[in-house]
Amino acid sequence: MRTVPVAVRHNKVSAGDFAHPPGDDRSFAAFLSALPDVLVARDFRAVVAAIAAAARRRRGVVLMLGGHIVKTGLAPVLIDLMRRGVATHVAMNGSAAIHDFEVARFGATSEDVAAGLEHGTFGMADETGREMNAAFVQGMKDQRGMGETLGAALESTPALANPELSILLAAYTLGVPATVHAALGAEIIHQHPAANGAAIGDTSHRDFRRLAHSLVSIDDGGVVLNLGSAVIMPEVFLKALTIARNLNAGRPQHFTTVDLDMQRHYRPRMNVVQRPTLQSGKGYEITGHHEIMVPLLAWAVVEELTNRSSENQYPVSGTP
């Protein structure tokens, strides 16, 4: 048996990496600095730093959303990131768009699936299906993408219940690209008599191309965050990234990707975290409930940018 002195052994954790209990300073900044410099807490800090650095350098920060992100009440913190110039593109699946539309239009969303399924009324809300599908038809005529179409439709609708809570409407008014990536048959509005497959396909395919164009901006320091989409957005992202690299001599490269979800899934791990950053960049997985982790991330990014205000040159058009 051979032994070695502790002094020559490499240690993954040292006493200086430990967390700190609450002290006299109980600010959010103090809380962040009190986190242990270990495992996912270290990754979390790295992601915050990457997003803040991208904002300072005018690099793209693309948010990809699943429906759960919207219906857990996270729109205000994401809209704030758009207003601050941090989020440069918001891409979402059809579920997220439906929840966003319903919150803005009616002030409520997320029906009882089991109760409606029993009698064949699940997803059959008349106004949601009729108005969204009518918007797609108009969008096809106007040669607009699905996200822009819905933003314009909401802006022109009188007496919205909660317009300030719509990601799509905020993106439209702020001029931030917002794209919706439909999966035919997977969304309740496809059940309606008003559903027009040509309009759905035309507007959503236009958005696919817009996302591919936006991904050029993540080259050399940008960030892509997949928030709560286990399948649709990881698959769409991989194809859009292929188009961007095909048209730009292999770029974008050297960017950060993040998958933040409640549990680990194969597609986000492969298509967001690992494959896109195989040659360059860095991918992270952060596991936690969206309603806790997304506000924590957004607040931490704003704190990072505020604390380094002397370096901060990005435009601020909103307030926390």
Buried (B, 14 or more C-beta within 10 A) or exposed (E): EEEEEEEEEEEEEEEEBEEEEEEEEEEEBEBBEBBEBBEBBEBBBBBBBBBBBBBBEBBBBBBBBBBBBBBBBBBEBBBBBBBBBBBBBBBBBBBBBBBBBBBBBBEEBBBEEEEBEEEEEBBBBEEBBBBBBBBBBBBBEEEBBBBBBBBBBBBEBEEBEBBEBBBBBBBBBBEBBBBBBBBEEEBBBBEBEBBBEEBBBBBBBBBBEBBBBBBBBBBBBBBBBBBBBBBBBBBBBBEBBEBBBEEEEEBBBBBBBBBBBBEEBEBBBEBBBBBBBEEBBBBBBBEBEBBEBBBBBBBBBBBBBEEEEEEBEBEBEEEE
